[in-house]
Amino acid sequence: MARKTPTPPERVPEKIVDIDVSAEMQGSFLEYAYSVIYSRALPDARDGLKPVQRRILFMMDQMGLRPDRGHVKSARVVGEVMGKLHPHGDSAIYDAMVRLAQPFALRLPLVDGHGNFGSLDDGPAAPRYTEARLAPAALAMTSDLDEDTVDFVPNYDNQIMQPGVLPSAIPNLLVNGATGIAVGMATNMPPHNLVEVVAAARHLVAHPDATLEDLIRFVPGPDLPEGGKVVGLEGIRDAYATGRGSFRTRATARVENVTPRKKGIVVTELPYMVGPERVIEKIKDAVQARKLQGITNVQNLTDRHHGLRLVIEVKNAFNPEAVLEQLYKHTPMEESFGINNVALVDGQPRTLGLRELLQVYVDHRLSVVRRRTAHRLTRANERAHLVAGLLIAIADIDEVIAVIRSSDDAEAARTRLMQVFDLSEQQAEYILALRLRRLTKFSRLELEAEADELARQIAQLQAILDSDELLRQLVSDELAEVAKSFGTPRRTVLLEHAGGPATTAAAGPSGRAGALPLEIADEPCWVLLSGTGLLARTSSPDAPLRTGPRSSHDAVAHAVPSTARGQVAAVTSAGRLVRVDVLDAPALPSTGAAPSLSGGVPVTELFTLEKGEEIVGLARLDAGAPPLVLATAGGVVKRVNPDHPANRDAWEVISLRDGDRVVGTGHANDADKLVLVTSDAQLLRFDASVVRPQGRAGQGVAGVRLADGATVIHLGVVAGDSVSASVLVTVAGSSDALPGTVPGSAKVTPLDRYPAKGRATGGVRAHRFLRGEDRLQLAWVGPEPARAVGAGGQAVELPPVDERRDGSGHALPVPVAAIG
């Protein structure tokens, strides 16, 4: 049999297209740049998330990985996200999820990681070793997704729908910040404090025409996850105005005795995203390059229980303060952070200031709540329609049954029900599906109650949609609930300038500190303690009167006179005095306008305190000081003889009863007046002479009679001839509210409106509580004018003087942290 020759395939003619290489490259590059900008690198200004982060949170929510359930392998989450929503590499997805779980990268982590999710110096373990689930805050980001709050878009293969943006009950972009490098643009935004951002957003909701200056009162600056200090606020204000600026972050360090004869520098907080191993490496390089001298050893004593602790040992011949300044200069212990607020707004990249960022978020939340309300109204109307049909059917159930039994099929039964009882198709279908057990008398009562409840809900939902004021109030209330649930106190200290201690001596060519004593005159000065816990000293005796009320930052909570080379002591809540040299407190500038107290140093850097111990005030240690007076939460008052041991750095000045603590202090002569204010708004004023001075071991005497559950919250010492020139400031609030989240109400009243009473009596009422208030949060007695500040040191406006001694307060715009 002859073999058949195969027919050759038909030849396809070649087609060559001539293109302009320049135009092709330009078009391809623009497509690539567009993809990077809109689909990868830049966050959406509404929810503050990049697409991969949004898809991770959405998929974890769909998988049911909630905080009350167990962790699952990270590889499983990565696989689900990659297979259904994000067609990119698994490493990119895992890296994005790891960042969402790192507490040192985000101020409010959105993923709860279990296992090794990395550190500032090391990367995370592989996804097959780690586990994850949603953090509680992530539920607020994804809540109400099933109520038509946002638009959904198809995934990459048009098989699954995904949200184009999350409802985001948390202002995530400002709270957690963002970093990303696109093509021709980049974003770099620092984290902020949730309570402060929510306060600003609520103010903008209530006052749509609020200015940038109004909002900066609520958000004074970034709040970094690892704390530290922000030095220089001018760049932050520029960024809040224009979207671009910079600031410096400094490590928190203090000089301690690492051995009985050697001093060292102890670092407890580092700049944002700087790890201890990197700092140690740079220190070693600088020492080898002879940029740093005087350092003998560096130890990393960081552990899980005590947190970061780097100990830098200093040679005895070197000045630790001078070495610290060199560390700031030559190592990452001081870093610069460049702010570049670039985010997507309506699909377009824009550079946004603080007001614009808040406005975009507020508009988003108004849209989310409006759409959610409309969705709930539609559902309520549909259910009310069905209930109305059921009530008609149950009212004449015998005829309904007869109509159904006499019908040939379900279609005929539905049509006849609609005709006989004037029902809609939905009502008739629902009646046909009715179970016989719903025909009881009790079910009818349930339906009537449900109809009434649905009518109430419909009226309430319709009122929200019809009133912009009610809608804004609902958004504001939900923001307040978020701040109460997830808010934490500020961690980062804001400093107007470096304000370093004036103890650095002139250094020789080798950097060695001079052997001569410091050439600082022993002149009179004041030592100041600010409301936010900063310690500083003035250069002239009249400075407190000049810096207090008009200071551009913070308020003077305590001030004691001393000399530049003298010593003062801090009074702690445990009833101890802790000695400190006045030279260790930074000197505030004495020229120009009133200086800012932000040039001070945090007291935690100068004093070693026990767990739970706080500093409540300052005390004089000079021989001519009047007796020290102390008041405890349990109502005890004590005056202490000025007998201080010369060879001890800390000693007790009162024997406290179990569970009691010191809440206030001052110095009082016999002619002075003592004022005690309690948490239940009682005030007692009496002469200091009725409290006889005791030794350090004494327990004090009864100061005020307390009601059940009440405590003393403030001790005021007023000169005998200054009562008429002093005022009482009280701030009331709720004991159930998280401190620093609810502003409360305040009242300013002349002190002479309150009559003097005998010691150990109950006093007189000083503040009438409003609805929802049950205790005084703060109180202060001192000369006019009084000054209130927030947690970041920003000024908070107090109401005008109220002559009524027991009147109620006026609502505050923001929470007050201290008064001075």
Residue, then its C-alpha position, 0 to 999 in steps of 0.5 A: m500500500a502506497r504511503k500517502t504524502p502529508t499535505p504541508p500546512e498552509r503558510v501564513p503570510e507575515k505581518i510586520v507592523d512598524i511602530d515608533v519605539s519612543a511612543e511605545m515606551q512612553g505608553s508602556f511606561l505610563e501604563y506601568a506608572y498608573s498601575v503602581i500608583y493606583s493599585r499598589a503604592l498609595p493608600d486611599a485617603r478614606d480608609g488609609l489602606k493600600p489595595v493589598q492591605r484592604r484585600i487582606l482585611f476583607m478576606m480575613d473577615q470573609m474567612g471568619l478570623r475574628p478576635d474571638r476565634g483561633h489563629v490560622k496559619s498565615a500561609r492560608v491567609v496569603g493563599e486565599v488573598m492571592g488566589k481570589l483577590h490579589p494576583h501578585g507574589d505571595s511574599a508581597i502579600y505576606d510582607a503587607m500582612v506582617r506590617l499590619a501586625q507589627p506594634f512598632a510599625l503601626r500605632l493601632p495594629l489591625v492583625d493579631g499575629h501569633g509567632n515571630f512577626g519580626s522586629l526592628d532588626d530582624g525579619p519575620a518567620a516564614p508564613r508556614y510558621t506564623e499564625a494570624r487573625l484579625a485584631p479587635a480594631a480591624l472589626a471597626m474597619t470592616s463593620d457594616l460591609d453587608e449593609d450597602t455602605v460602600d461600592f463593590v468592584p469585581n476582582y481580577d477575573n470578574q468572579i468575586m466582588q470586593p469592596g473598593v474601600l472599607p467603611s473604616a470606623i477608625p481614621n486609619l490613615l492618620v492613626n497608623g500613617a503610611t509609606g509607599i514609593a510609586v512612580g514619580m511620587a511617594t508617600n510618608m505619613p507618621p502615626h498619630n494618637l487615635v483619641e486626638v484624631v477622633a477629637a479633631a474629626r468630631h470637631l470638624v463634624a460639628h463645625p464644618d468651617a473649622t480652620l486648621e488652627d482649630l484642628i491643631r489644638f486637638v492634634p498637636g503632633p505625631d504619636l509614634p508607636e515606640g514613644g520617643k521625643v519629637v524635637g521641633l514642631e515647626g515642620i509639623r505645622d508646615a506639614y499640617a498646612t501644606g502636606r509636606g514638612s519634617f521633624r526630628t525624632r530623638a531617643t529617650a535617654r537618661v544618665e544613671n549610675v551603672t556601677p557605684r563609681k561609673k555613670g552611663i547613658v540608659v536608652t529606653e525609647l528609640p526613634y521611629m523604626v530604628g532598632p537597637e542593633r542598628v544603633i549599637e552597630k553605628i556606635k561601634d563604627a563611630v568609635q572606631a572612626r574616632k567620631l565618638q570618644g568616652i564610651t567603654n561598652v554598649q549592652n543591649l538589655t532589652d527583654r520582653h518584660h522590661g522593654l527596650r534598654l540600651v546601656i552605654e557606659v561612659k568613662n569617668a573622665f568624660n561628661p555623660e551629657a556631652v557624650l549624649e549630644q555626640l550620640y544624637k549627632h553621629t548615630p540613629m538616636e536622632e533621626s529626621f522624618g520627612i512628611n509627605n502626605v500623598a494619598l488617593v482622593d477620588g482616584q487621583p493622587r493629592t498632597l493633603g494637609l491635616r484639614e483635608l485629610l480629616q475632611v476626606y475621612v469625615d465625608h466618607r463616614l457621612s456617606v457610609v452612615r447615610r447609606r447604612t441608614a438607607h439600607r436599614l430603612t429599606r429592610a425595615n419597610e420590607r419587613a413592616h410590609l410583610v408583617a402587615g400582610l401577616l396580621i391581615a391573614i391572621a385576623d381572618i385565618d379561616e377564610v385564608i385557609a378556605v381560599i388556599r384549600s379551594s385553589d388548584d395550585a400555589e399560583a392560583a392560591r397566591t392570585r386569589l389571596m391577592q384579590v380577596f384580601d388586597l395583598s401584594e405578591q410578596q405578602a401573599e407569597y409570605i402567607l403561603a409559606l406560613r407555618l401553622r404554629r404561627l397561627t396562635k394568639f401569642s404569635r399575633l401579639e408578637l406580630e403586633a409588637e413587632a409592627d410597633e417596633l418597626a414603625r418606631q425604627i422607620a421613623q427614627l431612620q427616616a429622621i436621620l436621613d432627613s436631618d443633616e444634624l442628626l446624621r452628623q451627631l450619629v457619626s460623631d457618637e460612633l467616633a467617640e465610641v471608637a476612641k473609647s474602645f481603642g484609644t490609648p494615652r499619648r506615648t511621644v513627648l512633643l518638644e518645641h526645641a531640643g532644650g538640652p541640659a546646660t551641663t555640657a562643659a567645653a571640650g578639648p580637641s579630643g572631645r574630653a570634657g574639661a576638668l574645671p567645674l562648670e562656669i554657671a553662676d549660682e543665681p536664683c531661679w525657679v524649677l518648674l513642673s509642667g502639666t504634661g510631666l516636663l521638668a525645666r528651670t528658669s534663668s530669673p526669679d520672676a520667670p514663672l509669672r511670665t511663662g505660665p499663662r502666656s506660654s506657647h506650650d503646656a502649663v506650669a503645674h508646680a513651681v519652687p524657688s531654688t538656685a542654679r546649683g541647688q537641689v530640689a525633690a520630687v514628691t511621689s504618690a508613694g510618699r517619698l521625696v526623690r532628690v535631683d540637682v537643679l542643673d539636671a533640668p534644662a534651662l528655658p531661654s530668658t530672652g524674647a517672648a514667653p518661652s515654651l515649657s516644651g523645652g523641658v525634659p520628661v521627669t521619667e528621665l530624671f527620676t527612678l520610680e517604682k511600678g505604679e508610682e507617680i510624681v505629684g509635685l516638687a518640694r524645696l530642700d533649702a534650710g529656709a523652706p516652710p514645712l512641706v504639706l501632703a494630702t492623701a486620697g484617703g483624706v489625710v493631711k500632714r505637715v512635715n518638718p524640714d528635716h532632710p537627710a543629706n546622704r540619701d537620694a530618696w526617703e519617705v516623708i509620710s507613713l501611708r495606710d494600705g491602699d492610700r497614696v499622696v495626691g497633692t503637695g506644697h509648702a505652707n506656713d501657719a498663716d497659709k490656707l489649705v484647700l482640699v477638693t474631693s472626687d464628689a465635688q466637695l471643697l474644704r478650706f481651713d488654716a494650715s496652723v491647725v495641722r501641727p508639723q510632724g517628723r518623717a515617720g508620722q501618719g498625719v491627721a484627718g483632713v476632710r471627712l469623705a463620703d463612701g467611695a469618694t477620694v481627695i483629688h487635689l490639695g491647694v496651698v494659698a497664702g493668707d492674703s491671696v484668697s480673694a485673688s485665687v480661683l478654683v477650677t473643676v473638671a467633671g466627667s463620668s467614672d465609666a469613660l476612658p480617661g482622656t476620651v470624654p471632654g466633660s465640663a469645667k467651671v472656674t469660680p473665685l475661691d473666696r465664694y467658699p467659706a472656711k470650715g473646720r479641719a476634718t469636716g465635710g466641706v461645701r459643694a463646689h460643682r453641680f454634676l450634669r447628666g452623665e457626670d458622677r465625679l470630678q476628674l481634675a481640680w486646681v486652686g491657684p492665682e488667676p488666670a488659670r490655664a488648661v492643657g490637653a495631653g499633648g500640651q496644647a491649650v484648652e480654653l476654659p469657660p469664663v469665671d462663674e460666681r456660683r460656688d455650686g453651679s454646674g460646668h460648661a462643656l469643654p471642647v477637648p479633654v483636659a489633661a492638666i491645669g496650672 
